[in-house]
Amino acid sequence: MDEVFSIFLDTFGGPVDRQEVPTSSIERYRGKLPNILLEYWAEHGWCGYGEGIFWIVNPQEYEGVVASWLEGTKFESFDTYHLIARSAFGDLFLWGERTGASLDITGHLSRYAAHTSIYTGDQMDNGLRSFLLSIDVESNDYGDLFQPAMKKLGTLRHDEMYGFVPALMFGGPDTLDHLEKVKAVEHLTLLSQIAELEPYSFSDL
């Protein structure tokens, strides 16, 4: 195991609900995603970390989710994006084939943050390493609700997330009482259709 992934594991803890990655999936994304990510897939699989607060996922499962979020936005034609990771609450980490780790979407708030990565072209592997080293538990734990949600609702599987019902964009409260365990793809697709995707503003922070 390389040093970067070892540090990532020290930050989050060991894997949960691992799925083996078929060779066909690795070949499907060769040249589109960093080689080092494909190596991590082969060695570690797709799985959750930190008891399921952060997930490295199969981008193919989320192609429809990405398309639904980006439809009608400037990003739709700007680059080809793939979802490489997500949080338990629907924070989405997208990888652009040209622009690298350049777009994050907070699903439950319909907000995005765009970045200009210095790691493009032949620096994509370094970009992926930088991404993994920048991720922490706290930023993926919306309102410190992860542990209470896991205690109340149970541990997540690879295709599940914690979602607010009713959705926050419908005016629902962001409390534990309104969290449910939901299917990730279906819930994220629903959220993408509720409100227009807008950039974070300083008032959101």
C-alpha positions as CSV (number, residue, x, y, z in Angstrom):
1,M,0.0,0.0,0.0
2,D,1.4,3.4,-0.9
3,E,1.9,6.2,1.6
4,V,-0.9,8.4,0.5
5,F,-3.6,5.7,0.8
6,S,-2.1,4.7,4.1
7,I,-2.5,8.3,5.4
8,F,-6.1,8.3,4.0
9,L,-6.9,5.1,6.0
10,D,-5.3,6.6,9.1
11,T,-7.7,9.6,8.7
12,F,-10.9,7.7,8.1
13,G,-10.4,4.1,9.3
14,G,-10.7,0.8,7.5
15,P,-13.1,-0.1,4.7
16,V,-16.8,-1.3,4.9
17,D,-19.0,-3.1,2.4
18,R,-16.2,-3.6,-0.1
19,Q,-17.1,-4.5,-3.7
20,E,-14.5,-6.1,-5.9
21,V,-13.8,-4.0,-9.1
22,P,-14.0,-6.0,-12.3
23,T,-11.2,-5.6,-14.9
24,S,-13.8,-4.3,-17.4
25,S,-14.5,-1.3,-15.1
26,I,-10.8,-0.5,-14.8
27,E,-10.4,-0.6,-18.5
28,R,-13.5,1.4,-19.1
29,Y,-12.0,4.4,-17.2
30,R,-8.4,4.0,-18.3
31,G,-7.3,7.4,-19.8
32,K,-10.4,9.1,-18.3
33,L,-9.5,8.8,-14.6
34,P,-6.0,8.8,-13.0
35,N,-4.1,5.6,-13.2
36,I,-3.4,5.7,-9.5
37,L,-7.2,5.7,-8.8
38,L,-7.6,2.6,-11.0
39,E,-4.8,1.0,-9.1
40,Y,-6.5,1.8,-5.8
41,W,-9.7,0.3,-7.2
42,A,-7.9,-2.9,-8.1
43,E,-6.2,-3.2,-4.7
44,H,-9.0,-1.9,-2.4
45,G,-12.2,-2.2,-4.3
46,W,-15.1,0.3,-4.2
47,C,-16.1,0.7,-0.5
48,G,-16.9,3.0,2.3
49,Y,-14.5,4.4,4.9
50,G,-15.0,5.9,8.4
51,E,-17.9,3.5,9.0
52,G,-19.5,4.7,5.8
53,I,-19.2,8.5,6.1
54,F,-17.1,8.6,2.8
55,W,-17.3,6.3,-0.2
56,I,-15.1,5.6,-3.2
57,V,-17.7,4.6,-5.8
58,N,-18.3,3.0,-9.2
59,P,-18.7,6.1,-11.5
60,Q,-20.8,4.0,-13.9
61,E,-23.5,3.7,-11.3
62,Y,-23.7,7.4,-11.0
63,E,-23.6,8.5,-14.7
64,G,-27.3,9.3,-14.6
65,V,-26.9,11.3,-11.4
66,V,-24.1,13.4,-12.8
67,A,-26.0,14.0,-16.0
68,S,-29.1,15.1,-14.1
69,W,-27.2,17.5,-11.9
70,L,-25.2,19.1,-14.8
71,E,-28.0,19.3,-17.3
72,G,-28.5,22.9,-18.4
73,T,-25.4,24.1,-16.5
74,K,-22.2,25.5,-17.9
75,F,-20.5,22.3,-16.8
76,E,-22.4,20.2,-19.2
77,S,-20.3,21.2,-22.1
78,F,-17.2,22.3,-20.2
79,D,-15.7,18.8,-19.4
80,T,-16.7,15.2,-19.1
81,Y,-17.2,14.5,-15.4
82,H,-17.2,11.3,-13.4
83,L,-18.3,10.8,-9.8
84,I,-15.4,9.2,-8.0
85,A,-16.5,9.6,-4.4
86,R,-19.4,10.8,-2.2
87,S,-20.2,11.3,1.4
88,A,-23.0,9.7,3.5
89,F,-25.1,12.8,3.1
90,G,-24.7,13.3,-0.6
91,D,-21.6,15.5,-1.0
92,L,-20.5,14.6,-4.5
93,F,-16.9,14.7,-5.7
94,L,-16.6,14.9,-9.5
95,W,-13.5,14.3,-11.6
96,G,-13.2,16.1,-14.9
97,E,-11.3,14.3,-17.7
98,R,-9.5,17.5,-18.5
99,T,-9.8,19.5,-15.3
100,G,-9.2,16.8,-12.6
101,A,-10.6,17.4,-9.1
102,S,-12.5,20.5,-10.1
103,L,-16.1,20.2,-9.1
104,D,-17.9,19.3,-5.9
105,I,-21.7,19.3,-5.4
106,T,-23.6,19.4,-2.1
107,G,-26.7,17.4,-3.1
108,H,-29.0,18.2,-0.2
109,L,-28.4,22.0,-0.6
110,S,-28.1,22.1,-4.5
111,R,-24.8,24.0,-4.2
112,Y,-21.6,23.5,-6.1
113,A,-18.0,24.6,-5.6
114,A,-15.8,24.7,-8.7
115,H,-12.0,24.7,-8.4
116,T,-9.1,25.2,-10.8
117,S,-6.8,22.2,-10.2
118,I,-3.1,22.7,-10.8
119,Y,-2.9,18.9,-11.5
120,T,-4.1,18.3,-15.0
121,G,-2.6,16.5,-18.0
122,D,0.2,14.2,-16.9
123,Q,-0.2,15.4,-13.3
124,M,-3.6,13.7,-12.8
125,D,-2.1,11.1,-10.4
126,N,-0.8,13.8,-8.2
127,G,-4.2,15.5,-8.3
128,L,-5.8,12.3,-7.1
129,R,-3.3,12.0,-4.2
130,S,-3.9,15.6,-3.3
131,F,-7.7,15.0,-3.3
132,L,-7.4,12.0,-0.9
133,L,-5.1,14.0,1.4
134,S,-7.5,16.9,1.5
135,I,-10.5,14.9,2.5
136,D,-11.3,14.7,6.2
137,V,-14.1,13.2,8.4
138,E,-15.4,16.5,9.7
139,S,-16.2,18.1,6.3
140,N,-18.2,15.0,5.4
141,D,-20.2,14.9,8.6
142,Y,-23.2,17.3,8.0
143,G,-24.2,18.9,11.3
144,D,-22.3,16.2,13.3
145,L,-25.3,13.9,12.4
146,F,-23.4,10.9,11.1
147,Q,-22.9,9.0,14.4
148,P,-26.4,9.7,15.6
149,A,-27.8,8.7,12.2
150,M,-25.9,5.5,12.2
151,K,-27.0,4.6,15.7
152,K,-30.7,5.3,14.8
153,L,-30.9,4.1,11.2
154,G,-28.1,1.5,11.0
155,T,-24.9,1.2,9.0
156,L,-25.1,2.2,5.3
157,R,-24.6,-0.2,2.4
158,H,-22.7,0.9,-0.7
159,D,-25.8,1.9,-2.5
160,E,-27.3,3.9,0.4
161,M,-27.0,7.3,2.0
162,Y,-28.7,9.4,4.7
163,G,-31.2,11.7,3.2
164,F,-33.5,14.4,4.7
165,V,-37.2,13.7,4.3
166,P,-38.7,16.0,3.3
167,A,-35.7,17.4,1.4
168,L,-34.2,20.6,2.8
169,M,-35.0,22.4,-0.5
170,F,-38.7,21.6,0.2
171,G,-38.3,23.4,3.5
172,G,-37.7,20.3,5.6
173,P,-35.6,20.7,8.8
174,D,-32.0,19.4,8.9
175,T,-32.6,17.4,12.1
176,L,-32.0,13.7,13.0
177,D,-35.7,13.1,13.2
178,H,-36.0,13.9,9.5
179,L,-33.1,11.7,8.3
180,E,-33.9,8.4,6.6
181,K,-31.7,5.7,5.0
182,V,-32.4,6.0,1.3
183,K,-31.1,4.6,-2.0
184,A,-28.3,6.9,-3.1
185,V,-28.8,7.0,-6.8
186,E,-32.5,7.5,-6.6
187,H,-32.3,10.1,-3.9
188,L,-29.6,12.1,-5.5
189,T,-31.5,12.1,-8.8
190,L,-34.6,13.4,-7.0
191,L,-32.6,16.2,-5.3
192,S,-31.1,17.2,-8.7
193,Q,-34.6,17.8,-10.0
194,I,-35.9,19.9,-7.1
195,A,-33.8,23.1,-7.4
196,E,-31.4,24.7,-9.8
197,L,-27.8,24.0,-9.0
198,E,-26.2,27.2,-7.8
199,P,-22.7,28.2,-6.6
200,Y,-21.9,28.5,-2.9
201,S,-21.9,32.1,-1.7
202,F,-20.2,33.5,1.3
203,S,-23.5,33.6,3.1
204,D,-23.7,29.8,2.9
205,L,-20.5,29.4,4.8
